[in-house]
Amino acid sequence: MNIENYIESQMRELGGYANEEYLNLYSSFSYPKLRIILSTLHARFISNFKIMNNRLPTGEWEAHYWADPSRELITSIEMVEGLQRALKQSQFSFRVEEYYQTLIDKCNTFLSRSGGSSIPPGMDKIVLYYTIPIFIPNNSVIISRKEVTQAFDLRLIAEGSYAQVFKYKDEYYNKYFALKRAKKDLTTKELERFKREYEQMRDLYSPYIVEVFCYNDTAKEYIMEYMDSSLYDYIQKNNSKLSNPERRAISAQIIKAFSYIYSKGLLHRDINPKNVLLKEYDDVIVVKISDFGLVKIPGSGLTSVNTKFKGYFNDPALVVEGFNSYNITHETYALTRLLIYVMTGKINVDNIQNPKIKAFIEKGLNSDKGKRFQSIEELTQGFREIG
C-alpha cells in the first residue's frame, strides 16, 4: 500500500470537515496532512464524548446515546483503526493513548449505526483531553510539564534482549536524554525485573552510576541521562592514541564505581565494556555504570538462580556452577578483565607481555577462586602495583 496515497484518501474522506484546533498536539508527526487528520479525529472524539457525558454516569441503568453522534463516533473509530493498520510498518505508525484506547474498546461493544446506542450501566463521565494528545507516535516519548505535553522523536541507539534504548532531544532543557523501553514480548517476571532495574538505579546516589529520572508504568519505559558512548566504543575508536595516564584515569573511576556498588551490598553480575558508559566533556572523561538488570540483591525474590551465563568477561566456570553460586570472586574476575581491557585495549589476555600486568591477570583470573582478589580493596591494591 502506498502510504501517502492512503493518507490522501483519508484526507478526502474528511471533505470540508477538517479541524485544526488540536494541530499543535501532533507536531511530532512529520506529514502535514496526517497531522490535520489526527487533529480532526481528536476534535471529533472530544465533541462526541462531550455529548455522551451529558448522559453519564449511568449508575445501575442504561442510557440512550443519540443516532448522529453514534454514527460519527463509529466512523471516527474506524478511521483511527484503519490508519493504524495502514501505517503500522511505516515511520508514521502510532498508538492510541491508553485511557482512550480502553474507552474506544468499550464503545465498540455498544455503539450502533442506527437508532442510537445504549450506553451500558456503570459507565463514568469521560475525561476530555484538550491539552493531551490522544494519538502518540510509536517512535516518540511523551513528556508532561504542568499544562504542557510534548512528544519528542526517538532515535534507536542500542538494543538488548529485554529492551531498546533511544535518544531524544528535549527542547525545553536543550539537551539529550535516553529512553529505555521494555520489549513487548517480556514475561511478567521480566517486566518486574526491568522495573526493579530502574528502582535500583534510582536508589543509588553516586557520580559513577547513570542517573535515572522517571518510570512510565503504562509504556514500560524510563528516562535516564544520555551518555556519549560505551567504554567499548570509546576504546575501539581511540585505542591507538590513549596515553597510560588516560587509561589509568578511566580505570580509577571504574574501581570507584564498583567500590560504591559493593558498599551497598550489591553484585552487578554483568560487567563488560558495553555496560560502562562515558560522558565526554571538553576537559574530562566521566565513567558511569549502567544496566543493573542482573544485579544480585540480598533478599530479593527477583534475583533468579537460573540466570543464563552471558558475556566473555564473566568467569567461564559459571557455565557449570550456575549463577546461584555467584559471589565477589566472580565480580573481581570480570573486573580484572575489564581493567586489563582499559589498560591494553585487548580482550584476549593470552599474549600480554608486561610482567606487572601479567601478575595482575594471573591473580584476578586464577582458576582457583581462593587465590583471586577476595574484595574490591584487594583488587585496588593489586591494580596500583601495575604502576
ZABA-358162 format. One record per atom (N, C-alpha, C): residue in one letter; x, y, z. Coordinates in steps of 0.02 Angstrom, whole numbers, padded with zeros to 5 digits, always signed. Last residue first. Example, Ala and Ser with C-alpha at 12.3 -4.5 7.8 and 13.67 -1.06 7.14 Angstrom:
2
s+00642-00112+00354
s+00684-00053+00357
s+00645+00002+00394
a+00660-00284+00390
a+00615-00225+00390
a+00660-00165+00390
END
This chain:
387
g+02576+00001+01914
g+02620+00060+01905
g+02603+00100+01842
i+02525-00114+01968
i+02543-00115+01897
i+02588-00057+01880
e+02488-00088+02096
e+02554-00116+02087
e+02574-00122+02013
r+02356-00050+02086
r+02406+00002+02099
r+02477-00024+02085
f+02295-00175+02075
f+02297-00130+02016
f+02350-00076+02025
g+02305-00222+02205
g+02338-00257+02150
g+02345-00214+02089
q+02221-00131+02269
q+02292-00132+02286
q+02332-00167+02231
t+02100-00167+02210
t+02126-00098+02203
t+02200-00096+02216
l+02085-00298+02253
l+02093-00285+02182
l+02123-00215+02171
e+02067-00276+02390
e+02125-00315+02366
e+02138-00301+02293
e+01947-00203+02384
e+02007-00173+02414
e+02070-00209+02391
i+01856-00291+02335
i+01874-00235+02292
i+01937-00200+02319
s+01913-00458+02373
s+01875-00398+02387
s+01896-00344+02338
q+01995-00559+02337
q+01937-00577+02377
q+01893-00517+02394
f+02073-00606+02191
f+02059-00549+02235
f+01993-00563+02271
r+02108-00786+02201
r+02089-00724+02168
r+02086-00666+02218
k+02125-00903+02267
k+02186-00864+02253
k+02171-00798+02216
g+02003-00962+02275
g+02035-00943+02338
g+02097-00901+02328
k+01975-01002+02147
k+01943-00941+02172
k+01973-00917+02237
d+02080-01052+02029
d+02067-01066+02100
d+02039-01001+02131
s+02104-00989+01911
s+02051-01038+01911
s+02033-01060+01982
n+02131-00813+01911
n+02153-00879+01934
n+02094-00928+01936
l+02119-00684+01872
l+02085-00735+01832
l+02103-00806+01853
g+02196-00610+01965
g+02125-00594+01955
g+02086-00648+01918
k+02325-00669+01954
k+02287-00671+02016
k+02212-00661+02004
e+02356-00651+01820
e+02362-00718+01849
e+02325-00723+01915
i+02342-00511+01804
i+02297-00557+01769
i+02298-00625+01804
f+02448-00465+01880
f+02381-00444+01898
f+02330-00492+01867
a+02554-00520+01807
a+02544-00541+01877
a+02473-00523+01901
k+02540-00450+01688
k+02531-00523+01688
k+02518-00548+01759
i+02573-00322+01729
i+02504-00335+01707
i+02490-00410+01707
k+02706-00346+01757
k+02662-00323+01811
k+02589-00335+01792
p+02760-00386+01631
p+02760-00432+01688
p+02713-00410+01745
n+02689-00375+01473
n+02708-00334+01531
n+02704-00377+01594
q+02631-00457+01375
q+02700-00470+01396
q+02720-00431+01459
i+02488-00547+01325
i+02513-00486+01357
i+02582-00501+01388
n+02421-00650+01264
n+02485-00629+01236
n+02513-00565+01267
d+02298-00674+01328
d+02348-00727+01325
d+02417-00703+01305
v+02188-00593+01334
v+02244-00576+01379
v+02302-00626+01373
n+02080-00518+01226
n+02119-00579+01235
n+02182-00563+01276
i+02051-00383+01224
i+02006-00428+01260
i+02042-00494+01274
k+02148-00235+01240
k+02142-00304+01216
k+02092-00343+01258
g+02184-00114+01289
g+02142-00114+01229
g+02130-00183+01202
t+02254-00103+01407
t+02289-00129+01348
t+02249-00123+01283
m+02172-00045+01504
m+02244-00031+01505
m+02280-00052+01441
v+02044-00095+01476
v+02056-00023+01476
v+02131-00009+01467
y+02068-00232+01491
y+02044-00207+01426
y+02057-00131+01421
i+02099-00236+01625
i+02151-00252+01576
i+02132-00228+01507
l+01974-00205+01676
l+02030-00158+01687
l+02087-00172+01639
l+01900-00319+01636
l+01880-00252+01615
l+01939-00203+01620
r+01965-00425+01701
r+01962-00423+01628
r+01947-00352+01603
t+01937-00384+01834
t+02006-00391+01810
t+02008-00387+01735
l+01798-00393+01835
l+01830-00327+01842
l+01903-00329+01818
a+01781-00531+01828
a+01757-00489+01773
a+01789-00419+01775
y+01842-00564+01953
y+01865-00594+01890
y+01846-00549+01832
t+01764-00496+02043
t+01833-00474+02035
t+01865-00504+01972
e+01645-00571+02027
e+01647-00500+02009
e+01719-00477+01998
h+01683-00693+02076
h+01661-00689+02006
h+01662-00617+01982
t+01707-00656+02206
t+01764-00678+02166
t+01747-00682+02092
i+01580-00626+02257
i+01627-00572+02244
i+01686-00593+02201
n+01472-00745+02170
n+01495-00708+02229
n+01548-00657+02208
y+01352-00863+02118
y+01388-00802+02103
y+01407-00764+02166
s+01279-00977+02119
s+01341-00979+02157
s+01379-00913+02153
n+01176-00957+02032
n+01158-00960+02104
n+01220-00961+02148
f+01225-00967+01906
f+01227-00901+01936
f+01205-00901+02009
g+01331-01112+01883
g+01267-01078+01884
g+01271-01013+01922
e+01441-01197+01861
e+01420-01183+01929
e+01350-01152+01933
v+01457-01201+01721
v+01446-01262+01759
v+01415-01248+01827
v+01467-01067+01690
v+01428-01111+01646
v+01410-01175+01682
l+01556-01014+01778
l+01485-01004+01793
l+01441-01047+01748
a+01682-01025+01726
a+01660-01078+01773
a+01586-01072+01789
p+01707-00909+01657
p+01678-00966+01620
p+01656-01023+01665
d+01662-00755+01723
d+01700-00815+01738
d+01669-00875+01701
n+01633-00629+01596
n+01615-00668+01655
n+01658-00731+01662
f+01668-00576+01476
f+01704-00552+01534
f+01687-00590+01597
y+01583-00625+01380
y+01651-00651+01381
y+01689-00630+01444
g+01413-00661+01417
g+01468-00613+01415
g+01537-00645+01423
k+01314-00759+01526
k+01319-00715+01468
k+01382-00673+01474
f+01214-00889+01588
f+01282-00862+01582
f+01284-00819+01519
k+01048-00850+01643
k+01094-00881+01596
k+01162-00848+01598
t+00978-00874+01802
t+01003-00827+01753
t+01055-00861+01708
n+00923-00946+01903
n+00926-00978+01838
n+00950-00931+01782
v+00903-00881+02016
v+00961-00926+02017
v+00970-00958+01949
s+00857-00709+02015
s+00846-00777+01992
s+00910-00818+01995
t+00802-00600+02111
t+00871-00621+02096
t+00869-00695+02078
l+00677-00570+02152
l+00690-00562+02080
l+00762-00581+02061
g+00670-00574+02286
g+00642-00631+02251
g+00655-00628+02177
s+00808-00519+02382
s+00759-00504+02330
s+00736-00568+02295
g+00908-00541+02476
g+00839-00545+02498
g+00787-00532+02445
p+01028-00442+02395
p+01013-00485+02451
p+00939-00483+02470
i+01034-00442+02223
i+01011-00402+02280
i+00995-00449+02338
k+01128-00434+02085
k+01111-00480+02138
k+01097-00440+02201
v+01078-00373+01925
v+01108-00361+01990
v+01082-00411+02042
l+01038-00376+01796
l+01057-00440+01826
l+01085-00433+01896
g+01009-00242+01765
g+00957-00293+01758
g+00973-00360+01789
f+01082-00127+01765
f+01079-00164+01828
f+01026-00219+01825
d+01148-00031+01664
d+01123-00100+01656
d+01128-00141+01720
s+01300+00064+01702
s+01229+00057+01685
s+01209-00017+01686
i+01415+00179+01772
i+01394+00110+01762
i+01319+00108+01748
k+01522+00303+01702
k+01462+00286+01740
k+01440+00215+01722
v+01656+00419+01694
v+01634+00349+01688
v+01572+00339+01730
v+01704+00558+01602
v+01671+00534+01663
v+01642+00465+01649
i+01844+00645+01548
i+01800+00588+01533
i+01770+00564+01599
v+01872+00821+01523
v+01875+00761+01564
v+01827+00708+01537
d+01855+00936+01448
d+01917+00928+01486
d+01923+00864+01527
d+01736+00930+01379
d+01795+00960+01346
d+01860+00942+01381
y+01666+00764+01411
y+01668+00837+01418
y+01731+00864+01383
e+01583+00625+01382
e+01644+00658+01357
e+01636+00734+01361
k+01538+00493+01478
k+01517+00560+01460
k+01580+00599+01443
l+01519+00318+01452
l+01562+00376+01460
l+01527+00440+01439
l+01479+00162+01534
l+01465+00216+01487
l+01508+00277+01503
v+01480-00007+01536
v+01516+00051+01565
v+01510+00107+01514
n+01426-00103+01461
n+01386-00080+01518
n+01421-00026+01558
k+01522-00137+01374
k+01463-00105+01346
k+01416-00080+01401
p+01624-00203+01443
p+01637-00135+01419
p+01576-00100+01389
n+01545-00281+01588
n+01577-00285+01523
n+01583-00214+01495
i+01465-00368+01711
i+01519-00320+01699
i+01549-00332+01631
d+01349-00418+01776
d+01352-00411+01703
d+01404-00359+01684
r+01348-00420+01915
r+01339-00483+01878
r+01339-00477+01802
h+01349-00334+02030
h+01321-00313+01966
h+01304-00371+01920
l+01296-00348+02194
l+01342-00375+02145
l+01311-00362+02076
l+01280-00248+02344
l+01257-00272+02279
l+01314-00303+02239
g+01304-00178+02461
g+01286-00249+02466
g+01263-00279+02401
k+01352-00054+02447
k+01279-00059+02455
k+01256-00132+02459
s+01483-00072+02417
s+01468-00044+02483
s+01394-00047+02499
y+01476-00109+02286
y+01486-00162+02336
y+01472-00137+02406
i+01460+00019+02227
i+01408-00034+02218
i+01414-00087+02271
y+01582+00080+02264
y+01518+00107+02288
y+01464+00053+02284
s+01671+00001+02193
s+01678+00006+02266
s+01613+00031+02297
f+01630+00030+02065
f+01613-00036+02092
f+01626-00039+02168
a+01676+00163+02054
a+01606+00146+02042
a+01588+00080+02074
k+01814+00151+02078
k+01772+00190+02125
k+01698+00172+02117
i+01848+00078+01963
i+01858+00048+02029
i+01816+00085+02081
i+01818+00173+01864
i+01783+00108+01865
i+01789+00076+01933
q+01911+00272+01896
q+01839+00286+01904
q+01798+00221+01905
a+02029+00206+01865
a+02018+00228+01934
a+01944+00242+01946
s+02015+00189+01726
s+02016+00130+01770
s+02000+00150+01842
i+02029+00321+01682
i+01967+00285+01670
i+01961+00226+01718
a+02161+00342+01724
a+02107+00386+01749
a+02039+00352+01740
r+02233+00250+01650
r+02229+00241+01723
r+02173+00284+01753
r+02218+00304+01522
r+02191+00237+01537
r+02183+00227+01612
e+02287+00423+01541
e+02216+00425+01523
e+02183+00358+01538
p+02419+00376+01567
p+02382+00414+01618
p+02307+00417+01604
n+02445+00313+01439
n+02440+00273+01500
n+02404+00312+01556
s+02339+00379+01307
s+02400+00376+01346
s+02390+00334+01408
l+02266+00331+01155
l+02257+00339+01227
l+02323+00332+01264
k+02279+00304+01020
k+02303+00369+01044
k+02293+00380+01119
s+02225+00181+00989
s+02294+00194+00967
s+02322+00260+00996
n+02093+00186+01037
n+02142+00142+01067
n+02214+00161+01050
n+01977+00254+01002
n+02035+00293+01024
n+02094+00251+01047
k+01877+00164+00961
k+01889+00224+00922
k+01956+00257+00938
q+01880+00066+01058
q+01888+00046+00989
q+01906+00106+00945
i+01852+00145+01169
i+01920+00116+01162
i+01931+00093+01090
y+01718+00180+01143
y+01769+00232+01153
y+01839+00204+01142
d+01651+00058+01136
d+01656+00100+01076
d+01711+00152+01083
y+01671+00016+01272
y+01693-00025+01215
y+01703+00019+01152
l+01609+00113+01346
l+01681+00105+01353
l+01709+00066+01294
s+01488+00200+01245
s+01508+00146+01290
s+01584+00144+01294
s+01451+00377+01245
s+01473+00315+01214
s+01482+00261+01267
d+01378+00480+01307
d+01404+00489+01239
d+01426+00424+01205
m+01219+00464+01387
m+01292+00459+01389
m+01318+00456+01317
y+01081+00543+01457
y+01112+00520+01396
y+01188+00521+01404
e+00991+00487+01599
e+01037+00534+01568
e+01068+00502+01506
m+00828+00416+01566
m+00891+00420+01602
m+00937+00469+01566
i+00661+00358+01584
i+00708+00407+01557
i+00771+00408+01599
y+00582+00200+01548
y+00605+00252+01593
y+00657+00296+01559
e+00435+00100+01518
e+00496+00133+01497
e+00518+00182+01550
k+00297+00057+01500
k+00352+00013+01521
k+00419+00040+01496
a+00189+00136+01478
a+00231+00121+01420
a+00288+00072+01436
t+00137+00136+01611
t+00095+00120+01554
t+00137+00098+01494
d+00239+00175+01697
d+00211+00108+01704
d+00170+00088+01643
n+00381+00257+01676
n+00313+00258+01649
n+00285+00188+01650
y+00490+00336+01788
y+00468+00273+01759
y+00396+00280+01736
c+00626+00454+01783
c+00556+00437+01797
c+00537+00374+01759
f+00773+00455+01791
f+00730+00511+01811
f+00657+00492+01825
v+00941+00401+01831
v+00875+00390+01800
v+00826+00440+01830
e+01115+00411+01797
e+01057+00438+01832
e+00993+00423+01794
v+01239+00289+01813
v+01196+00326+01767
v+01133+00348+01804
i+01362+00315+01935
i+01305+00275+01915
i+01262+00318+01869
y+01458+00399+01985
y+01482+00345+01941
y+01426+00297+01921
p+01409+00486+02076
p+01426+00514+02010
p+01448+00461+01961
s+01271+00411+02162
s+01343+00415+02150
s+01356+00447+02083
y+01155+00333+02233
y+01171+00404+02227
y+01246+00412+02223
l+01023+00223+02198
l+01095+00232+02204
l+01112+00306+02191
d+00890+00220+02169
d+00908+00221+02240
d+00984+00229+02251
r+00885+00210+02031
r+00858+00270+02063
r+00882+00277+02135
m+00933+00082+02014
m+00975+00137+01992
m+00951+00203+02023
q+00823+00011+02067
q+00889+00004+02096
q+00934+00062+02077
e+00720+00049+01983
e+00716+00067+02053
e+00783+00062+02087
y+00765-00006+01859
y+00756+00066+01867
y+00757+00086+01941
e+00762-00142+01896
e+00825-00111+01874
e+00821-00035+01883
r+00627-00159+01918
r+00672-00163+01976
r+00741-00133+01959
k+00579-00156+01789
k+00563-00100+01834
k+00609-00100+01894
f+00637-00277+01747
f+00651-00215+01711
f+00636-00155+01756
r+00577-00368+01834
r+00649-00358+01837
r+00669-00293+01803
e+00447-00358+01787
e+00462-00341+01857
e+00536-00327+01865
l+00467-00408+01659
l+00446-00338+01667
l+00458-00314+01739
e+00498-00540+01691
e+00548-00499+01657
e+00531-00424+01662
k+00378-00581+01747
k+00437-00578+01789
k+00492-00535+01757
t+00294-00575+01634
t+00279-00534+01693
t+00341-00526+01737
t+00398-00571+01485
t+00354-00603+01533
t+00342-00556+01592
l+00399-00469+01337
l+00428-00490+01401
l+00375-00524+01445
d+00367-00419+01212
d+00355-00490+01225
d+00383-00514+01291
k+00402-00285+01193
k+00331-00302+01202
k+00319-00373+01225
k+00541-00221+01290
k+00512-00251+01230
k+00442-00279+01246
a+00552-00065+01377
a+00548-00138+01378
a+00517-00164+01313
r+00658+00069+01343
r+00590+00042+01336
r+00592-00034+01334
k+00741+00208+01395
k+00747+00135+01392
k+00677+00105+01395
l+00802+00353+01328
l+00741+00319+01349
l+00751+00245+01342
a+00908+00491+01366
a+00900+00423+01340
a+00835+00395+01368
f+00924+00662+01310
f+00909+00612+01360
f+00905+00544+01326
y+01007+00816+01272
y+00986+00749+01254
y+00972+00707+01316
k+00942+00984+01288
k+00992+00932+01298
k+00962+00864+01281
n+00852+01090+01312
n+00903+01095+01261
n+00960+01046+01273
y+00744+01084+01392
y+00809+01087+01426
y+00867+01097+01377
y+00649+01088+01290
y+00639+01129+01349
y+00705+01138+01386
e+00684+00993+01197
e+00695+01063+01180
e+00688+01109+01240
d+00765+00850+01216
d+00712+00887+01249
d+00726+00962+01237
k+00804+00731+01099
k+00823+00797+01124
k+00762+00832+01152
y+00838+00556+01125
y+00796+00611+01102
y+00820+00676+01132
k+00872+00385+01095
k+00899+00451+01110
k+00848+00503+01086
f+00834+00224+01165
f+00826+00277+01116
f+00858+00341+01142
v+00852+00053+01182
v+00871+00118+01209
v+00869+00169+01153
q+00750-00089+01219
q+00782-00045+01170
q+00798+00021+01204
a+00763-00247+01307
a+00743-00177+01299
a+00779-00144+01241
y+00807-00379+01316
y+00746-00360+01351
y+00721-00289+01335
s+00923-00396+01242
s+00874-00450+01242
s+00806-00426+01269
g+00951-00232+01168
g+00972-00293+01203
g+00916-00344+01201
e+01010-00094+01076
e+00957-00144+01085
e+00987-00206+01118
a+01028+00081+01042
a+01053+00018+01069
a+00994-00030+01078
i+00969+00188+00980
i+01042+00189+00984
i+01071+00123+01012
l+00837+00256+00888
l+00863+00196+00919
l+00939+00198+00920
r+00768+00409+00925
r+00815+00375+00879
r+00846+00316+00916
l+00610+00492+00935
l+00660+00447+00963
l+00704+00419+00908
d+00537+00652+00953
d+00557+00597+00909
d+00614+00557+00942
f+00424+00695+01082
f+00490+00703+01053
f+00508+00642+01011
a+00282+00788+01128
a+00308+00724+01102
a+00375+00738+01068
q+00219+00869+01275
q+00256+00869+01213
q+00276+00799+01193
t+00108+00968+01366
t+00126+00899+01348
t+00160+00901+01280
v+00082+01082+01496
v+00110+01071+01429
v+00130+00997+01420
e+00049+01113+01623
e-00005+01115+01575
e+00019+01101+01503
k+00169+01018+01693
k+00114+01060+01714
k+00060+01057+01660
r+00232+00928+01571
r+00255+00976+01620
r+00199+01024+01635
s+00258+00770+01501
s+00209+00818+01526
s+00241+00862+01579
i+00312+00689+01358
i+00334+00722+01419
i+00282+00774+01439
i+00319+00542+01267
i+00276+00596+01288
i+00300+00623+01355
v+00422+00492+01132
v+00409+00489+01204
v+00367+00551+01221
s+00412+00396+00979
s+00417+00458+01017
s+00407+00443+01091
n+00371+00305+00880
n+00442+00322+00887
n+00450+00388+00924
n+00234+00300+00879
n+00269+00244+00911
n+00343+00259+00920
p+00144+00448+00921
p+00190+00413+00875
p+00227+00357+00912
i-00019+00444+00983
i+00051+00451+01002
i+00096+00414+00953
f-00169+00526+01006
f-00132+00482+00961
f-00057+00496+00969
i-00208+00618+01098
i-00241+00552+01101
i-00201+00502+01060
p-00114+00738+01191
p-00128+00702+01128
p-00161+00635+01141
i-00188+00859+01296
i-00150+00796+01294
i-00165+00761+01229
t-00275+00962+01308
t-00203+00979+01302
t-00158+00918+01299
y-00399+00903+01312
y-00392+00965+01275
y-00319+00983+01262
y-00482+00763+01333
y-00412+00783+01326
y-00408+00845+01281
l-00601+00726+01455
l-00590+00754+01388
l-00519+00783+01384
v-00654+00584+01534
v-00606+00640+01538
v-00590+00663+01468
i-00823+00542+01550
i-00761+00534+01513
i-00717+00596+01523
k-00914+00469+01685
k-00900+00525+01641
k-00830+00519+01611
d-00935+00288+01683
d-00923+00354+01714
d-00912+00408+01662
m-01051+00158+01677
m-01002+00197+01639
m-00996+00267+01668
g-01150+00081+01735
g-01085+00085+01768
g-01033+00126+01732
p-01234+00010+01592
p-01232+00032+01662
p-01160+00036+01687
p-01197+00068+01421
p-01207+00017+01473
p-01205+00047+01543
i-01296+00157+01308
i-01235+00160+01349
i-01245+00114+01409
s-01359+00112+01160
s-01374+00105+01232
s-01309+00104+01271
s-01378+00224+01021
s-01343+00170+01057
s-01364+00170+01129
g-01477+00253+00869
g-01441+00273+00930
g-01411+00212+00965
g-01530+00205+00750
g-01574+00209+00808
g-01540+00232+00872
s-01381+00129+00689
s-01450+00152+00678
s-01488+00155+00744
r-01255+00088+00728
r-01260+00134+00672
r-01331+00162+00663
s-01204+00084+00899
s-01246+00058+00846
s-01253+00110+00791
l-01092+00036+01030
l-01113+00084+00979
l-01152+00050+00923
f-01044-00065+01117
f-01114-00043+01122
f-01137+00007+01069
t-00913-00101+01096
t-00959-00153+01120
t-01032-00130+01121
n-00841+00010+01064
n-00852-00039+01011
n-00901-00094+01031
c-00825+00071+01188
c-00875+00098+01142
c-00891+00048+01086
k-00717-00005+01237
k-00783-00010+01270
k-00838+00015+01223
d-00615+00036+01151
d-00633-00035+01156
d-00702-00044+01186
i-00612+00172+01183
i-00632+00151+01116
i-00654+00078+01116
l-00564+00163+01315
l-00629+00194+01302
l-00655+00172+01234
t-00438+00110+01295
t-00486+00072+01335
t-00557+00098+01322
q-00387+00218+01222
q-00391+00152+01191
q-00441+00108+01228
y-00388+00319+01318
y-00434+00323+01261
y-00439+00258+01222
y-00290+00270+01405
y-00357+00284+01430
y-00407+00285+01372
e-00175+00260+01316
e-00205+00201+01349
e-00277+00213+01372
e-00174+00332+01153
e-00160+00339+01225
e-00203+00289+01264
v-00142+00230+01014
v-00191+00272+01049
v-00173+00273+01123
r+00005+00243+00912
r-00038+00206+00958
r-00088+00256+00988
f+00073+00241+00744
f+00055+00273+00807
f+00012+00226+00849
s+00184+00265+00605
s+00144+00221+00648
s+00131+00255+00715
f+00260+00329+00512
f+00204+00367+00539
f+00162+00325+00588
q+00353+00247+00457
q+00379+00296+00505
q+00323+00335+00538
s+00262+00088+00450
s+00292+00148+00423
s+00319+00194+00478
q+00186-00019+00485
q+00256-00032+00470
q+00293+00030+00445
k+00057+00043+00506
k+00090+00002+00557
k+00165-00007+00546
l-00028+00113+00429
l+00035+00146+00445
l+00080+00104+00491
a-00142+00034+00416
a-00106+00055+00356
a-00036+00081+00371
r-00184+00018+00550
r-00166-00040+00509
r-00122-00019+00449
q-00208+00151+00586
q-00159+00111+00623
q-00137+00051+00583
l-00309+00187+00495
l-00244+00220+00493
l-00191+00179+00528
g-00412+00104+00544
g-00386+00096+00476
g-00318+00128+00467
e-00431+00157+00670
e-00408+00088+00665
e-00380+00074+00595
v-00476+00286+00634
v-00417+00278+00676
v-00388+00208+00667
m-00592+00253+00564
m-00539+00288+00530
m-00473+00281+00568
e-00669+00194+00663
e-00648+00153+00606
e-00591+00187+00568
i-00689+00305+00745
i-00652+00248+00771
i-00627+00205+00714
s-00767+00382+00658
s-00703+00408+00682
s-00659+00351+00707
t-00882+00303+00642
t-00841+00320+00584
t-00772+00343+00605
i-00928+00302+00775
i-00910+00239+00742
i-00864+00253+00683
l-00955+00439+00790
l-00904+00407+00832
l-00881+00341+00802
e-01059+00455+00697
e-00996+00492+00688
e-00940+00461+00729
r-01158+00371+00752
r-01129+00356+00686
r-01063+00392+00676
s-01179+00438+00875
s-01159+00367+00874
s-01126+00350+00808
p-01224+00566+00837
p-01157+00559+00867
p-01133+00486+00870
d-01351+00516+00779
d-01300+00552+00740
d-01230+00548+00772
a-01423+00448+00885
a-01401+00414+00824
a-01345+00450+00788
w-01380+00467+01062
w-01416+00481+01001
w-01383+00454+00939
y-01392+00353+01189
y-01345+00398+01155
y-01370+00406+01084
h-01474+00317+01341
h-01478+00321+01268
h-01428+00373+01241
a-01414+00208+01468
a-01434+00275+01446
a-01431+00277+01370
e-01452+00084+01597
e-01427+00105+01532
e-01448+00176+01517
w-01414+00094+01774
w-01460+00091+01717
w-01423+00108+01652
e-01340+00117+01885
e-01363+00047+01876
e-01405+00039+01812
g-01236+00240+01816
g-01256+00206+01878
g-01278+00135+01863
t-01197+00322+01713
t-01258+00284+01704
t-01281+00247+01767
p-01142+00495+01732
p-01133+00423+01737
p-01199+00386+01734
l-01200+00532+01561
l-01161+00494+01609
l-01156+00532+01676
r-01253+00609+01465
r-01293+00550+01484
r-01259+00509+01538
n-01159+00701+01437
n-01224+00727+01459
n-01271+00671+01482
n-01056+00628+01383
n-01052+00646+01454
n-01117+00674+01481
m-01090+00626+01248
m-01101+00566+01288
m-01100+00582+01362
i-01044+00754+01213
i-01116+00739+01208
i-01133+00678+01251
k-00909+00728+01232
k-00941+00781+01270
k-01017+00772+01270
f-00886+00633+01137
f-00883+00612+01207
f-00913+00666+01253
n-00897+00715+01023
n-00945+00660+01034
n-00944+00634+01106
s-00792+00809+01040
s-00861+00830+01028
s-00911+00776+01046
i-00678+00727+01055
i-00697+00774+01108
i-00771+00793+01101
f-00680+00659+00932
f-00686+00622+00995
f-00709+00668+01051
r-00663+00767+00845
r-00725+00728+00842
r-00735+00688+00907
a-00534+00810+00879
a-00592+00855+00889
a-00657+00817+00889
h-00462+00696+00838
h-00460+00718+00908
h-00521+00762+00923
l-00487+00702+00701
l-00512+00645+00739
l-00514+00662+00814
t-00417+00822+00674
t-00489+00817+00661
t-00520+00760+00701
s-00286+00785+00707
s-00318+00841+00742
s-00394+00838+00734
l-00268+00685+00612
l-00269+00668+00683
l-00300+00723+00725
i-00274+00762+00492
i-00321+00706+00504
i-00326+00690+00578
i-00165+00848+00512
i-00233+00875+00506
i-00285+00821+00519
r-00059+00757+00512
r-00071+00799+00571
r-00143+00827+00570
l-00068+00710+00382
l-00083+00664+00437
l-00096+00703+00501
k-00027+00822+00314
k-00096+00801+00306
k-00116+00750+00360
p+00114+00833+00353
p+00064+00884+00370
p-00009+00860+00366
y+00215+00719+00431
y+00174+00726+00371
y+00116+00774+00386
s+00278+00704+00554
s+00312+00745+00503
s+00269+00757+00441
f+00220+00725+00715
f+00209+00688+00652
f+00234+00732+00594
s+00239+00818+00813
s+00292+00768+00805
s+00281+00723+00745
s+00125+00894+00820
s+00182+00923+00784
s+00238+00872+00774
y+00004+00874+00880
y+00029+00822+00835
y+00087+00847+00793
l-00043+00979+00952
l-00029+00918+00990
l+00004+00864+00947
n-00072+01076+00858
n-00010+01084+00897
n+00007+01021+00936
l-00201+01041+00812
l-00143+01029+00769
l-00077+01031+00809
y-00326+01056+00861
y-00278+01019+00903
y-00213+01003+00865
e-00395+01127+00763
e-00392+01154+00831
e-00337+01121+00873
e-00422+01096+00632
e-00351+01105+00651
e-00343+01131+00722
n-00524+00989+00547
n-00522+01032+00607
n-00449+01036+00631
a-00622+00959+00401
a-00557+00957+00436
a-00557+01009+00492
y-00734+00951+00323
y-00743+00949+00396
y-00677+00942+00434
g-00744+00939+00188
g-00736+01007+00215
g-00741+01009+00291
g-00671+00781+00188
g-00704+00832+00149
g-00691+00901+00178
l-00625+00666+00243
l-00646+00719+00289
l-00683+00774+00252
e-00586+00596+00132
e-00645+00572+00169
e-00671+00626+00217
r-00469+00660+00102
r-00527+00674+00059
r-00591+00650+00092
m-00389+00601+00198
m-00398+00673+00199
m-00460+00692+00158
q-00389+00471+00153
q-00422+00486+00217
q-00435+00561+00224
s-00313+00487+00037
s-00383+00463+00032
s-00422+00477+00095
e-00191+00528+00090
e-00229+00574+00047
e-00302+00552+00042
i-00154+00410+00154
i-00166+00470+00195
i-00207+00520+00155
y-00137+00330+00039
y-00188+00313+00089
y-00205+00373+00133
n-00031+00395-00024
n-00096+00391-00058
n-00152+00375-00008
e+00070+00373+00069
e+00048+00442+00055
e-00020+00442+00021
i+00081+00231+00062
i+00062+00265+00124
i+00034+00335+00110
n+00026+00110-00043
n+00061+00174-00044
n+00035+00216+00015
m+00042-00060+00000
m+00000+00000+00000
m+00044+00063+00000
END
